[in-house]
């Protein structure tokens, strides 16, 4: 194409845009400014709406809802539990449909707007009176739908998003959360996945791993409860299947049980949904089968150590009044003097307040980097059959010196130091930095 033709083509495009802008401005300003918030098809208070019927003419489906007190119930196509948030949004949108403008009064050619045979009807009962929105075609700019009151002849356009929020289907209105658990009332949780099983029980305000009585990590348990509580259906597969076999729910891959007082909720996870990142799920005692995000299933591939608290000691440093260290056949004893400062006992008699406080602070919040071995049968593997050192922490209780904890130290490997508590079987890996704090005290004792 020549430069001359390109120049003419560019000119035509510019002129065309200018004409369209002129038409838009003319139409926008015609009749003065429009207060869109004041344009309404029906003047309705949402509290006065007591019934709703949604008719999808194209799909030949009908959804009927009825209000009883403050709650809504589905009458058609079945008595399904409702998503309260979705229903509330639907009621709000019916009461205050976001209208763009009134296009024309006393319309006679309904076919021109797709309103002779509307594809969708949204009817509602307000103070005993039936009112109906008829939804037609989209307008030429595709940003709005043509809408009319079934009993009137005035034509409006309503914004796409507002109309789409009227066009609810059964799936969108059904309750999607599969449990009604109250986290604060839960007393037990269990997970069975393949050959693995984890059981958690609550005592007071703390969770423990049963039967070992290991304290649980608060965040890990909270995350588990949130996943179970917020389990949400992606799709409603079958409401009353004749068999659970095709969904893999007669021999589920995962079983999650949550106990709240006398109430027990059991969630069964079956086969994977073909060609989707979803799994089949059902809730014990109910027939319906749903699909959920596969991440839900994957998140339960855990052992009891994944829920175990990594806090090995939880002490208040201020309550520690004495420390005893044994290393290489030598014993170093430290205690607080009358001024409340730590010093090495005889034969050293040296001040060591800062160094001991550093050690006590480290031990009082000691955390496991790994849970290494709970068998109690392989201490020699970790240098703990004959420990390389031990640290005992004491507190003054009722005028008596009471042992709070005694930690046995074994071998070190890379960044890990293997430890266990005296008289207990579990072996943990902690930060090797603990050795440096002991070395400092050893150096003070050796110094002249």
N, C-alpha and C positions, 0 to 999 in steps of 0.2 A: 504493500500500500504506500502511495506517495506521501510526502510531507504535507502537501496541500490537502489531501483527503483526511489525513490525521488531524489537521488543524480544524477542518470543518466539523469532523466528528466530535472533537473536544468542545467546540462551540455549542453544538446541539445538546450535549450532555449538561453543560453549565446552564443553558437556557431551560432545559427540562427540570433541573433541580430547583431553579428559581421559581418556576411556575408552581411546582409542587409545594414549595415553602409558602408561596403566596396563598394558595388554596387553604393550606393548613392554618395559617394566621387568620384568614378570613373566617373559616369555620370556627376557630377557637374564640374569636372575638365577637362573632355574630351573637347579638342579643346581650352583649356585656359579659363580664366575668361570671363564672359559674362556681358557686360554693358546693363542691362535690360532696362534702360531708352532710349537706342539707338535702341532697337528692336521695330519696328512698322510695321504693316501690310500695312497701307496707310500713306503717308506723306501729311497731311491735315491741313489747317488753318481753325479754327472753323468759322471765319468770312466769309469764302467762301461757307459754307454749306447753301443751300437755300431750301432744301426739305428733308423730312424724311419719310420713310415707315417702319413700324414695323409689321412683319407678324408672328403671332403665329400659326404655322401649326397645332399643336395638337388641338387647340381650334377653328381653322378656323376663326380667327379674324384678321382684318387689321386696323391699325391706320395710317392715312396720315396727315402730317403737312406741311405747306408751309410758308416760310418767306416772309414778305412784309415790306420793309424798315427795321426797327429794331424789328418789332413785328412778332410773330408767330400766325398762324391761323390753326385750325383743319378743315380738309376737310372731313375726314372719321373717324369714322362712323357717325359723325354729327358735326354741327357747335357749339361745346361746348366751353365755356370759359376755357382758359388754366391757369394752375399754372405756372407762369413765372419762379419760382425757379426750378421746376421740369424740365421744358423744357430746361432751361439753363444748368442744370446738364447733361441732355441727350445729348445735342449738344457737350458739353465738352468731354463727355465720348466717343462719336463717333469719335471725332477728335483725341483723344489721348487714345485709348483703352490700358489698362495696360496689355501688353503682358509679359508672363513669359519667353518664349523662342521660337525660331524656332525649331520645332521638326524634320522635314524631308522635303526634297525638292522633287518635281516631284512625288507626291503621286498618286498612281493608285487605291489602295484599299480603296475607300472612306467609304465603309460599315463598315470597322473595327473601324472607329472613329465616326460612327453615322452621317456621312456627305453625304451619298447617298440619304437619306431622312431627311434632317436637321429639327429639331423641331422648329427652330426659325431663322428668317432672319431679319437683320437690314440693310435696304438700305438707301442711302442718295445721294443727288445731290450736287456735288461740281464743280463749274465752268461749269455747264451744263452737266457734265459727271456723269452717274449713277454708283455708287459703292455699293457693297453688302458684308456684313459679313454673312457667314453661320455658325451657331452655332450647334455643334454636341454634343457628349456625354462628360461626365466628364472623366478625366484621371484616371488611377488606384489609385492614391493617393487621389483622390476626392478633390483636392485643386484648380484644374483648369478645364476649358472647352477646347475642341478641337475647333479651329476656322480656317476658311480658306476664302480667297478672292474668291468669286464666279467665277471670270474670271481667277483665277490662280490655281496652284497645290501645292504651298508650305503650309505645315501644321504648325500651331502654337498652343501653349497653352496660354490661357489668364486667369488671376486670377478670381476666382469665383465672388468676389464682383464687379469687373469691368464688367463682362458679365451680372450679375444680374441687374446692373444699365442700361444696354441696354434693358433688357426685361420688358419694361414698359407696363402697361395695361391702359385701359381707366380711371379707377378710380384714378390711381396715377397721371395721367397727367391733370385731370380736376381741375379747380379752386376750392379750398376748403373753402376759406374765403368767407362768405356770404354777407359781406357789404364792401363798400369802403369809410367808414366814415373818415372825417378829423376832429379829436378831437377839434382842435383850432377853427373850424368854427361852432361847435354845439351851438345852442341857447336855446334848450329845450329838456327835456327827461321826459318820463313818463312810469310808470310800473303799469299794472293792473294784479293782481293775485287774483283769486277768488273774494272775496268781498273787498279786499284792493286795494287802489290806491295811488300812490305817483307821484306828479308832481314837476319837478324841472325846473327853468328858470334862464337864465344867464343875468346879468346886468353888463355891463362893463367887468371886469375880475373876477367877483364873481358869484357864484351860490346861488340861494335862493329857499326855499321850498314854493311853491304856494299852497293856497292863503295866507299862514300865514306870509310870508316874513321873515321866519327864515333863517339865513345864514347857508350855507351848509359846512360840513367838507370837505376840499379839497381832502384828501386822499380817502374818501368814494366815492366822485363823480368821481375822477380819476379812481378808481377801476371799477366803474360801466361802464364808457366809454370804458375802456380797454376790459371788457368782451363783450360788444356789438360790438366793432370794430374788435375784434379777434375771433368772432364766427366762428367756423370751423366745416365743415361737417365731420362726421365719415364715413357716407355711403350716396350714392345717391340712394334714394328709388324708385322714379318714376318721370319721367320728365314731363309727361302730364297726370296726373290722371283724370279720368272721374268724380270722386267724391272725396271730401275732408272728407267725413263722416267717413270712416274707419280709418282715421288718427286722428280724433278728432279735425280737423282744421276749421270746420264750427262754432264750439263753443269752441274756444281755451281756455286752462287753463290760459295761460299767454299772454299778449300783451305788447310788448315793442315798444315804439315810440321814434324815434330820429329825431329832426328837425335841419336842417342846411340851413339857409336862406329860399329859396323857396322849397328846397328839403326835403322830408319826407321819412324816412325808417321805415317800420313797420315789426316787427318780431313776428310771431305767433307760439306758442308752443302748440302742441296737446297732444295726448295720449302717454303713455309709450310704448316703443318697447318691445314686449313680450320676456322674458328671457334674456334681455340685460339691462345694465345700460345706456340706451339711450332713448331719446324722439324724436317724430316726430316734424319737424319744417319746416316752409316755410316763405319766405319773401313776404310781400304784393306786389301785382302787378305782381308777377311771379308765374307760375304754378308749378314748380318743388318742390318736397317734399324731405327733407333730414332727416338724423338722426344726433343728436348731443349728446355730453356727458351730462348725467342727472345732473351733477354738475351745468351746466349752468342754468338750471331751478331752482334748489334748491337755488342758490345764489341770486335769486330775491324774496325770501320769507322774505320781509322786510317791516317795517313801515317807515313813514317819519322821525321818531326819529333816525333811523339808519343812516340817511344822515345829521343829524343836527350837526352843530358845537358845540362842548362842551366848546368852549371859550366864557365865559359869559362877560368878560371885556377884552378889548385890549387897554391898556393905556400905555403911557410912564411915568414911575415913576418920571422922572425929571420934568415933567410938572405939577405935583401935588404940590400946594403951601399951602393948608390948608385941615384939616380933622376935622369933627365934629362927635362925638360919643354920642348917647343917650342910656342910659341903667338904668333901675330901677328908672326912674324919674330924673336921674342926667345927666348933659350934660358936656362932656369934649371936649374942643376945642383946636386944635393944629394948629400952623402956622409956616411958615419959618421966621426967623429973617433976619436982614440985611446981616448976614454972610452966609445965605443959609442953616442954620441948623434948624431943627424942635424943638419947645419947647411948653410946655403946656401954654395956655393963662391964663389970670386972671380967677379965683383968685389964681391959682396954681403957675404960673411963674416958671416952672421947665424945665430943659433940658430933652429932650426925643427923640433925633435925631435917635439913632440906633433902638429904639423900634418902632418909627413911620415908619421909612424906611422899617423895617421888615413887618409891616402891609401893607404899600403901595405896596411893591413888591408882597406880597401875593394876594392883590386885583387886581393889574394891569394885572395879568395873571390868574384870577380866572376861574376855569373850573368846569363843572358839572360832578358829578359822576353818576347822574341819572336825566332824565327828568321826573319829578314826576307827574305833573298835569297842563294841559293847560286850564282848564275849567274856572278858575276865580271864581268858586262857592263854593269852599270848603277850604277857607283860615283857618277857625277855626280848621280843621283837622290837620293842620301843624303848628299851633301856630302862624299864620300870620295875623289873624284878628286883634289881638292886639299884635304886635311884641314884642319880649323880648328885642330887641335892634335894633339900626339902625346905619349905618356908611355912612356919606356923604363925597364925595371927590370933592375938588374944584381946579380950575386952574385960573391963572391970565391971562385974555385975554383983550388986549386993555386997560389995567389999571383997569379993573373991575374983581371982583371975580365972576367966573362963575361955576355953579354946573355941574360937569361931570357925576356923577352917585350917586344914593342913594340906598343903599342895606338894605333891611329889613330882620332881622333874626328872625326865629321862633323856634320851638322845635327841640331837638336833639334826635336821635334814633340810638343806636349802634355807628357806625362810621360816620353817616350822620347828617348834619345840614341842615334843610330846610330854604331856602331863596327865596326872590323874589325882583325885582326892584320896587321901588316906582312908582305907576301909571301903572304898567304892571301886566298881569294876570298869566303868567307861573310861576310855582313853581319848583325849582330845589333842588337837594340834593348835597351839597358840603362837603368837608372835615371838620370834627368837629374841626380840628386843628386851624381854624380861631378864635374860641372862646378863645383859649389860648393866642393869640396875643392881643385880646381885654382885657383880664384879666391882662396882664402885664401893660398896660397903666392905667388901673383902680387902680392897686397897686401903681404906681408912684404917682397918684393923691392923694391917701389916705395917703401915707407916709409923715411923718413929717420932 
